[in-house]
Amino acid sequence: MIGEKVVLRVRMGAGDAHYAGELVNGSRLLDFWGDVVTELCIRVHGDESLFVGYDNVQFLAPVYAGDFMEYVGWIEKIGNTSLKCHFEAYKYIRLTRNPNEANSAAEVLKEPILCGKATGTAVVKKECQRGLQDPKFAH
């Protein structure tokens, strides 16, 4: 890992639900990982970057409206213009969805659930690189 992990915490809302039972579309994880990689590129090069694509995406557990999620990413390799990154998404609070409890009943999970992971590449053109913005990401 180069530098530190970037962490984005988000609660999935009703507007994120796409399927029956308030299931969230897996593509929403990619949206938030896009924000994580943007921050990583800003910390390294001072530019938002262009995301080239994902090499591998795995959806490992369902995500529902009401879930509190943590989107994590870090840099594994830095090239002349590219950053190879790893991403993970964890659920750390969920609604209980128990018919004997209030609709608002929720629980903090003893262990976060890994809901997805991926790798991908972002590019910051040489002419857009403004020098290292965060010394913790020196390589």
N, CA and C atoms as an extended XYZ file, in Angstrom:
417
Properties=species:S:1:pos:R:3:atomname:S:1:resname:S:1:resid:I:1 pbc="F F F"
N         0.853       -1.179        0.000 N   MET     1
C         0.000        0.000        0.000 CA  MET     1
C         0.892        1.233        0.000 C   MET     1
N         0.548        2.180       -0.846 N   ILE     2
C         1.252        3.456       -0.896 CA  ILE     2
C         0.376        4.491       -0.197 C   ILE     2
N         0.920        5.185        0.782 N   GLY     3
C         0.148        6.183        1.509 CA  GLY     3
C        -0.798        5.552        2.503 C   GLY     3
N        -1.935        6.180        2.662 N   GLU     4
C        -2.940        5.722        3.621 CA  GLU     4
C        -4.208        5.298        2.899 C   GLU     4
N        -5.056        4.605        3.618 N   LYS     5
C        -6.382        4.285        3.089 CA  LYS     5
C        -7.233        5.546        3.119 C   LYS     5
N        -8.060        5.704        2.109 N   VAL     6
C        -9.072        6.750        2.096 CA  VAL     6
C       -10.386        6.078        2.450 C   VAL     6
N       -11.150        6.697        3.334 N   VAL     7
C       -12.405        6.119        3.820 CA  VAL     7
C       -13.535        7.116        3.614 C   VAL     7
N       -14.621        6.631        3.042 N   LEU     8
C       -15.826        7.426        2.833 CA  LEU     8
C       -16.975        6.673        3.487 C   LEU     8
N       -17.670        7.327        4.415 N   ARG     9
C       -18.812        6.688        5.080 CA  ARG     9
C       -20.103        7.317        4.592 C   ARG     9
N       -21.054        6.455        4.239 N   VAL    10
C       -22.306        6.904        3.631 CA  VAL    10
C       -23.441        6.009        4.109 C   VAL    10
N       -24.591        6.618        4.333 N   ARG    11
C       -25.788        5.817        4.598 CA  ARG    11
C       -26.560        5.679        3.301 C   ARG    11
N       -26.926        4.463        2.973 N   MET    12
C       -27.701        4.223        1.764 CA  MET    12
C       -29.149        4.618        2.039 C   MET    12
N       -29.686        5.480        1.214 N   GLY    13
C       -31.033        5.992        1.401 CA  GLY    13
C       -32.058        5.277        0.533 C   GLY    13
N       -33.312        5.670        0.711 N   ALA    14
C       -34.400        5.077       -0.073 CA  ALA    14
C       -34.171        5.306       -1.563 C   ALA    14
N       -33.557        6.436       -1.918 N   GLY    15
C       -33.282        6.736       -3.322 CA  GLY    15
C       -32.224        5.828       -3.929 C   GLY    15
N       -31.452        5.154       -3.093 N   ASP    16
C       -30.435        4.219       -3.583 CA  ASP    16
C       -31.023        2.846       -3.881 C   ASP    16
N       -32.190        2.552       -3.318 N   ALA    17
C       -32.827        1.247       -3.527 CA  ALA    17
C       -33.304        1.155       -4.974 C   ALA    17
N       -33.052        0.026       -5.591 N   HIS    18
C       -33.389       -0.152       -7.000 CA  HIS    18
C       -34.260       -1.386       -7.237 C   HIS    18
N       -34.157       -2.357       -6.354 N   TYR    19
C       -34.859       -3.619       -6.534 CA  TYR    19
C       -35.830       -3.869       -5.386 C   TYR    19
N       -36.625       -4.897       -5.521 N   ALA    20
C       -37.591       -5.271       -4.497 CA  ALA    20
C       -36.886       -5.479       -3.163 C   ALA    20
N       -37.594       -5.174       -2.093 N   GLY    21
C       -37.043       -5.351       -0.759 CA  GLY    21
C       -36.016       -4.299       -0.394 C   GLY    21
N       -35.996       -3.194       -1.112 N   GLU    22
C       -35.075       -2.072       -0.881 CA  GLU    22
C       -33.614       -2.443       -1.110 C   GLU    22
N       -33.397       -3.409       -2.000 N   LEU    23
C       -32.050       -3.814       -2.365 CA  LEU    23
C       -31.401       -2.729       -3.229 C   LEU    23
N       -30.157       -2.402       -2.914 N   VAL    24
C       -29.405       -1.380       -3.633 CA  VAL    24
C       -28.664       -2.037       -4.794 C   VAL    24
N       -28.698       -1.387       -5.938 N   ASN    25
C       -27.979       -1.854       -7.110 CA  ASN    25
C       -26.473       -1.845       -6.827 C   ASN    25
N       -25.770       -2.892       -7.190 N   GLY    26
C       -24.331       -2.981       -6.974 CA  GLY    26
C       -23.549       -1.838       -7.601 C   GLY    26
N       -24.089       -1.238       -8.638 N   SER    27
C       -23.380       -0.142       -9.298 CA  SER    27
C       -23.209        1.067       -8.373 C   SER    27
N       -24.020        1.165       -7.341 N   ARG    28
C       -23.849        2.277       -6.376 CA  ARG    28
C       -22.509        2.160       -5.654 C   ARG    28
N       -22.036        0.940       -5.414 N   LEU    29
C       -20.718        0.775       -4.801 CA  LEU    29
C       -19.651        1.388       -5.692 C   LEU    29
N       -19.779        1.179       -7.001 N   LEU    30
C       -18.813        1.742       -7.936 CA  LEU    30
C       -18.840        3.266       -7.913 C   LEU    30
N       -20.015        3.847       -7.749 N   ASP    31
C       -20.116        5.310       -7.651 CA  ASP    31
C       -19.273        5.831       -6.491 C   ASP    31
N       -19.387        5.192       -5.336 N   PHE    32
C       -18.655        5.661       -4.152 CA  PHE    32
C       -17.167        5.346       -4.254 C   PHE    32
N       -16.814        4.210       -4.850 N   TRP    33
C       -15.398        3.935       -5.077 CA  TRP    33
C       -14.805        4.978       -6.021 C   TRP    33
N       -15.610        5.480       -6.946 N   GLY    34
C       -15.147        6.560       -7.818 CA  GLY    34
C       -14.777        7.794       -7.026 C   GLY    34
N       -15.549        8.105       -5.988 N   ASP    35
C       -15.214        9.237       -5.114 CA  ASP    35
C       -13.936        8.960       -4.325 C   ASP    35
N       -13.757        7.726       -3.901 N   VAL    36
C       -12.556        7.354       -3.149 CA  VAL    36
C       -11.317        7.522       -4.031 C   VAL    36
N       -11.362        7.028       -5.265 N   VAL    37
C       -10.200        7.141       -6.146 CA  VAL    37
C        -9.933        8.596       -6.504 C   VAL    37
N       -10.978        9.406       -6.603 N   THR    38
C       -10.782       10.830       -6.853 CA  THR    38
C        -9.981       11.465       -5.728 C   THR    38
N       -10.328       11.148       -4.480 N   GLU    39
C        -9.569       11.686       -3.354 CA  GLU    39
C        -8.127       11.194       -3.373 C   GLU    39
N        -7.923        9.921       -3.679 N   LEU    40
C        -6.562        9.399       -3.739 CA  LEU    40
C        -5.727       10.163       -4.766 C   LEU    40
N        -6.284       10.416       -5.933 N   CYS    41
C        -5.561       11.138       -6.987 CA  CYS    41
C        -5.284       12.583       -6.588 C   CYS    41
N        -6.218       13.214       -5.912 N   ILE    42
C        -5.997       14.580       -5.439 CA  ILE    42
C        -4.860       14.596       -4.431 C   ILE    42
N        -4.818       13.634       -3.542 N   ARG    43
C        -3.759       13.596       -2.522 CA  ARG    43
C        -2.377       13.366       -3.146 C   ARG    43
N        -2.327       12.615       -4.248 N   VAL    44
C        -1.045       12.329       -4.885 CA  VAL    44
C        -0.660       13.419       -5.888 C   VAL    44
N        -1.597       13.798       -6.759 N   HIS    45
C        -1.263       14.671       -7.880 CA  HIS    45
C        -1.992       16.019       -7.891 C   HIS    45
N        -2.909       16.243       -6.956 N   GLY    46
C        -3.621       17.517       -6.947 CA  GLY    46
C        -4.597       17.670       -8.091 C   GLY    46
N        -5.104       16.572       -8.610 N   ASP    47
C        -6.055       16.614       -9.718 CA  ASP    47
C        -7.059       15.473       -9.549 C   ASP    47
N        -8.275       15.716       -9.977 N   GLU    48
C        -9.344       14.725       -9.789 CA  GLU    48
C        -9.162       13.444      -10.587 C   GLU    48
N        -8.447       13.473      -11.672 N   SER    49
C        -8.134       12.298      -12.477 CA  SER    49
C        -9.251       11.897      -13.427 C   SER    49
N        -8.951       10.896      -14.217 N   LEU    50
C        -9.916       10.207      -15.072 CA  LEU    50
C        -9.868        8.738      -14.672 C   LEU    50
N       -11.002        8.173      -14.370 N   PHE    51
C       -11.019        6.759      -13.995 CA  PHE    51
C       -11.098        5.941      -15.270 C   PHE    51
N       -10.122        5.073      -15.482 N   VAL    52
C       -10.044        4.283      -16.702 CA  VAL    52
C       -10.987        3.084      -16.639 C   VAL    52
N       -10.986        2.397      -15.504 N   GLY    53
C       -11.894        1.267      -15.386 CA  GLY    53
C       -11.517        0.322      -14.265 C   GLY    53
N       -12.418       -0.599      -14.038 N   TYR    54
C       -12.215       -1.629      -13.030 CA  TYR    54
C       -11.666       -2.876      -13.700 C   TYR    54
N       -10.716       -3.521      -13.046 N   ASP    55
C       -10.169       -4.775      -13.547 CA  ASP    55
C       -10.961       -5.964      -13.020 C   ASP    55
N       -11.484       -5.825      -11.826 N   ASN    56
C       -12.159       -6.936      -11.167 CA  ASN    56
C       -13.142       -6.355      -10.163 C   ASN    56
N       -14.396       -6.743      -10.254 N   VAL    57
C       -15.415       -6.293       -9.305 CA  VAL    57
C       -16.128       -7.526       -8.775 C   VAL    57
N       -16.263       -7.590       -7.445 N   GLN    58
C       -16.978       -8.704       -6.831 CA  GLN    58
C       -17.996       -8.145       -5.844 C   GLN    58
N       -19.255       -8.550       -5.994 N   PHE    59
C       -20.304       -8.198       -5.044 CA  PHE    59
C       -20.486       -9.409       -4.132 C   PHE    59
N       -20.233       -9.211       -2.839 N   LEU    60
C       -20.130      -10.343       -1.919 CA  LEU    60
C       -21.282      -10.472       -0.936 C   LEU    60
N       -22.010       -9.384       -0.694 N   ALA    61
C       -23.149       -9.417        0.231 CA  ALA    61
C       -24.113       -8.310       -0.175 C   ALA    61
N       -25.411       -8.506        0.055 N   PRO    62
C       -26.378       -7.489       -0.357 CA  PRO    62
C       -26.281       -6.204        0.471 C   PRO    62
N       -26.634       -5.110       -0.174 N   VAL    63
C       -26.703       -3.798        0.471 CA  VAL    63
C       -28.140       -3.309        0.321 C   VAL    63
N       -28.694       -2.776        1.412 N   TYR    64
C       -30.083       -2.332        1.417 CA  TYR    64
C       -30.174       -0.860        1.813 C   TYR    64
N       -31.273       -0.231        1.440 N   ALA    65
C       -31.549        1.124        1.922 CA  ALA    65
C       -31.528        1.086        3.443 C   ALA    65
N       -30.897        2.071        4.046 N   GLY    66
C       -30.782        2.129        5.499 CA  GLY    66
C       -29.447        1.632        6.022 C   GLY    66
N       -28.703        0.894        5.201 N   ASP    67
C       -27.394        0.403        5.629 CA  ASP    67
C       -26.395        1.554        5.712 C   ASP    67
N       -25.543        1.507        6.714 N   PHE    68
C       -24.422        2.432        6.824 CA  PHE    68
C       -23.213        1.725        6.239 C   PHE    68
N       -22.596        2.354        5.256 N   MET    69
C       -21.515        1.727        4.500 CA  MET    69
C       -20.210        2.500        4.661 C   MET    69
N       -19.125        1.765        4.588 N   GLU    70
C       -17.789        2.355        4.587 CA  GLU    70
C       -17.100        1.905        3.301 C   GLU    70
N       -16.744        2.892        2.476 N   TYR    71
C       -16.056        2.635        1.216 CA  TYR    71
C       -14.588        2.981        1.417 C   TYR    71
N       -13.710        2.011        1.181 N   VAL    72
C       -12.292        2.147        1.470 CA  VAL    72
C       -11.502        1.925        0.185 C   VAL    72
N       -10.419        2.678        0.041 N   GLY    73
C        -9.551        2.462       -1.102 CA  GLY    73
C        -8.128        2.859       -0.786 C   GLY    73
N        -7.188        2.228       -1.481 N   TRP    74
C        -5.783        2.577       -1.317 CA  TRP    74
C        -5.055        2.325       -2.631 C   TRP    74
N        -3.888        2.925       -2.728 N   ILE    75
C        -3.074        2.806       -3.928 CA  ILE    75
C        -2.123        1.630       -3.756 C   ILE    75
N        -2.062        0.794       -4.769 N   GLU    76
C        -1.132       -0.330       -4.755 CA  GLU    76
C         0.111       -0.043       -5.605 C   GLU    76
N        -0.044        0.778       -6.649 N   LYS    77
C         1.088        1.068       -7.530 CA  LYS    77
C         0.861        2.413       -8.213 C   LYS    77
N         1.931        3.192       -8.330 N   ILE    78
C         1.865        4.472       -9.032 CA  ILE    78
C         2.818        4.422      -10.215 C   ILE    78
N         2.287        4.702      -11.409 N   GLY    79
C         3.093        4.797      -12.617 CA  GLY    79
C         3.315        6.266      -12.966 C   GLY    79
N         3.733        6.533      -14.197 N   ASN    80
C         3.956        7.914      -14.628 CA  ASN    80
C         2.676        8.742      -14.608 C   ASN    80
N         1.583        8.133      -15.041 N   THR    81
C         0.297        8.831      -15.042 CA  THR    81
C        -0.800        8.005      -14.378 C   THR    81
N        -0.543        6.739      -14.110 N   SER    82
C        -1.596        5.853      -13.608 CA  SER    82
C        -1.440        5.545      -12.128 C   SER    82
N        -2.574        5.264      -11.507 N   LEU    83
C        -2.622        4.790      -10.128 CA  LEU    83
C        -3.461        3.521      -10.123 C   LEU    83
N        -2.862        2.427       -9.714 N   LYS    84
C        -3.572        1.151       -9.571 CA  LYS    84
C        -4.084        1.088       -8.138 C   LYS    84
N        -5.389        0.898       -7.980 N   CYS    85
C        -6.011        0.994       -6.655 CA  CYS    85
C        -6.813       -0.259       -6.316 C   CYS    85
N        -7.010       -0.448       -5.023 N   HIS    86
C        -7.832       -1.530       -4.488 CA  HIS    86
C        -8.962       -0.885       -3.687 C   HIS    86
N       -10.158       -1.454       -3.793 N   PHE    87
C       -11.341       -0.906       -3.123 CA  PHE    87
C       -12.081       -2.000       -2.360 C   PHE    87
N       -12.685       -1.606       -1.247 N   GLU    88
C       -13.552       -2.499       -0.483 CA  GLU    88
C       -14.752       -1.705        0.029 C   GLU    88
N       -15.872       -2.382        0.201 N   ALA    89
C       -17.082       -1.766        0.751 CA  ALA    89
C       -17.593       -2.629        1.896 C   ALA    89
N       -17.779       -2.002        3.053 N   TYR    90
C       -18.225       -2.704        4.255 CA  TYR    90
C       -19.531       -2.119        4.776 C   TYR    90
N       -20.409       -3.006        5.218 N   LYS    91
C       -21.616       -2.606        5.938 CA  LYS    91
C       -21.287       -2.679        7.420 C   LYS    91
N       -21.549       -1.580        8.171 N   TYR    92
C       -21.225       -1.617        9.602 CA  TYR    92
C       -22.434       -1.339       10.497 C   TYR    92
N       -23.530       -0.841        9.940 N   ILE    93
C       -24.810       -0.719       10.649 CA  ILE    93
C       -25.905       -1.105        9.658 C   ILE    93
N       -26.912       -1.813       10.141 N   ARG    94
C       -28.045       -2.168        9.273 CA  ARG    94
C       -29.343       -2.071       10.049 C   ARG    94
N       -30.427       -1.881        9.327 N   LEU    95
C       -31.747       -1.956        9.929 CA  LEU    95
C       -32.016       -3.412       10.275 C   LEU    95
N       -32.732       -3.663       11.374 N   THR    96
C       -32.971       -5.052       11.780 CA  THR    96
C       -33.988       -5.738       10.865 C   THR    96
N       -34.897       -4.971       10.301 N   ARG    97
C       -35.938       -5.502        9.413 CA  ARG    97
C       -36.723       -6.639       10.079 C   ARG    97
N       -36.890       -6.505       11.394 N   ASN    98
C       -37.617       -7.488       12.176 CA  ASN    98
C       -39.071       -7.011       12.286 C   ASN    98
N       -40.041       -7.819       11.847 N   PRO    99
C       -41.443       -7.377       11.881 CA  PRO    99
C       -41.970       -7.121       13.298 C   PRO    99
N       -41.274       -7.626       14.325 N   ASN   100
C       -41.689       -7.415       15.706 CA  ASN   100
C       -41.092       -6.158       16.322 C   ASN   100
N       -40.299       -5.419       15.538 N   GLU   101
C       -39.670       -4.188       16.024 CA  GLU   101
C       -40.079       -3.019       15.135 C   GLU   101
N       -39.808       -1.835       15.594 N   ALA   102
C       -40.120       -0.639       14.815 CA  ALA   102
C       -39.345       -0.659       13.497 C   ALA   102
N       -39.893       -0.023       12.459 N   ASN   103
C       -39.209        0.068       11.174 CA  ASN   103
C       -37.855        0.760       11.303 C   ASN   103
N       -37.698        1.570       12.328 N   SER   104
C       -36.462        2.327       12.535 CA  SER   104
C       -35.419        1.579       13.359 C   SER   104
N       -35.724        0.355       13.810 N   ALA   105
C       -34.774       -0.410       14.625 CA  ALA   105
C       -33.540       -0.766       13.796 C   ALA   105
N       -32.375       -0.518       14.388 N   ALA   106
C       -31.109       -0.776       13.702 CA  ALA   106
C       -30.123       -1.417       14.656 C   ALA   106
N       -29.065       -1.987       14.091 N   GLU   107
C       -28.039       -2.615       14.909 CA  GLU   107
C       -26.651       -2.295       14.359 C   GLU   107
N       -25.735       -2.064       15.295 N   VAL   108
C       -24.326       -1.925       14.945 CA  VAL   108
C       -23.771       -3.337       14.857 C   VAL   108
N       -23.170       -3.678       13.746 N   LEU   109
C       -22.653       -5.030       13.550 CA  LEU   109
C       -21.375       -5.249       14.359 C   LEU   109
N       -21.260       -6.399       14.970 N   LYS   110
C       -20.051       -6.708       15.743 CA  LYS   110
C       -18.831       -6.706       14.854 C   LYS   110
N       -18.986       -7.237       13.655 N   GLU   111
C       -17.926       -7.237       12.644 CA  GLU   111
C       -18.534       -6.685       11.356 C   GLU   111
N       -17.908       -5.694       10.748 N   PRO   112
C       -18.429       -5.198        9.474 CA  PRO   112
C       -18.476       -6.327        8.436 C   PRO   112
N       -19.448       -6.228        7.547 N   ILE   113
C       -19.624       -7.226        6.495 CA  ILE   113
C       -19.003       -6.684        5.211 C   ILE   113
N       -18.090       -7.454        4.615 N   LEU   114
C       -17.501       -7.078        3.339 CA  LEU   114
C       -18.540       -7.327        2.254 C   LEU   114
N       -19.036       -6.255        1.658 N   CYS   115
C       -20.101       -6.357        0.656 CA  CYS   115
C       -19.572       -6.351       -0.771 C   CYS   115
N       -18.372       -5.820       -0.958 N   GLY   116
C       -17.813       -5.794       -2.302 CA  GLY   116
C       -16.350       -5.430       -2.272 C   GLY   116
N       -15.649       -5.824       -3.345 N   LYS   117
C       -14.253       -5.431       -3.496 CA  LYS   117
C       -13.952       -5.333       -4.989 C   LYS   117
N       -12.932       -4.549       -5.289 N   ALA   118
C       -12.579       -4.331       -6.691 CA  ALA   118
C       -11.160       -3.800       -6.789 C   ALA   118
N       -10.622       -3.850       -7.984 N   THR   119
C        -9.386       -3.155       -8.316 CA  THR   119
C        -9.668       -2.315       -9.550 C   THR   119
N        -8.911       -1.250       -9.698 N   GLY   120
C        -9.124       -0.388      -10.844 CA  GLY   120
C        -7.967        0.558      -11.046 C   GLY   120
N        -8.025        1.298      -12.154 N   THR   121
C        -6.946        2.203      -12.534 CA  THR   121
C        -7.495        3.584      -12.854 C   THR   121
N        -6.805        4.587      -12.315 N   ALA   122
C        -7.103        5.983      -12.632 CA  ALA   122
C        -5.873        6.581      -13.301 C   ALA   122
N        -6.108        7.621      -14.099 N   VAL   123
C        -5.019        8.297      -14.798 CA  VAL   123
C        -5.101        9.791      -14.535 C   VAL   123
N        -3.942       10.376      -14.217 N   VAL   124
C        -3.813       11.829      -14.130 CA  VAL   124
C        -2.789       12.227      -15.188 C   VAL   124
N        -3.236       12.917      -16.223 N   LYS   125
C        -2.337       13.336      -17.299 CA  LYS   125
C        -1.172       14.127      -16.715 C   LYS   125
N         0.004       13.970      -17.333 N   LYS   126
C         1.207       14.658      -16.851 CA  LYS   126
C         0.970       16.159      -16.700 C   LYS   126
N         0.311       16.763      -17.679 N   GLU   127
C         0.096       18.214      -17.644 CA  GLU   127
C        -0.884       18.650      -16.555 C   GLU   127
N        -1.603       17.685      -15.971 N   CYS   128
C        -2.538       17.999      -14.885 CA  CYS   128
C        -1.951       17.729      -13.501 C   CYS   128
N        -0.804       17.061      -13.459 N   GLN   129
C        -0.189       16.735      -12.173 CA  GLN   129
C         0.424       17.996      -11.566 C   GLN   129
N         0.051       18.269      -10.332 N   ARG   130
C         0.486       19.485       -9.643 CA  ARG   130
C         1.461       19.209       -8.511 C   ARG   130
N         2.052       18.047       -8.477 N   GLY   131
C         2.981       17.711       -7.403 CA  GLY   131
C         2.249       17.082       -6.235 C   GLY   131
N         3.001       16.403       -5.413 N   LEU   132
C         2.453       15.691       -4.268 CA  LEU   132
C         1.732       16.660       -3.341 C   LEU   132
N         0.474       16.392       -3.084 N   GLN   133
C        -0.357       17.245       -2.240 CA  GLN   133
C        -0.342       16.819       -0.779 C   GLN   133
N        -0.145       15.542       -0.540 N   ASP   134
C        -0.181       15.001        0.818 CA  ASP   134
C         1.079       14.179        1.040 C   ASP   134
N         1.992       14.646        1.894 N   PRO   135
C         3.257       13.933        2.079 CA  PRO   135
C         3.113       12.494        2.549 C   PRO   135
N         1.970       12.122        3.090 N   LYS   136
C         1.752       10.742        3.519 CA  LYS   136
C         1.700        9.793        2.308 C   LYS   136
N         1.581       10.358        1.098 N   PHE   137
C         1.455        9.542       -0.110 CA  PHE   137
C         2.733        9.581       -0.948 C   PHE   137
N         3.841       10.009       -0.362 N   ALA   138
C         5.118       10.017       -1.076 CA  ALA   138
C         5.491        8.581       -1.451 C   ALA   138
N         6.029        8.417       -2.623 N   HIS   139
C         6.383        7.068       -3.079 CA  HIS   139
C         7.776        7.049       -3.645 C   HIS   139
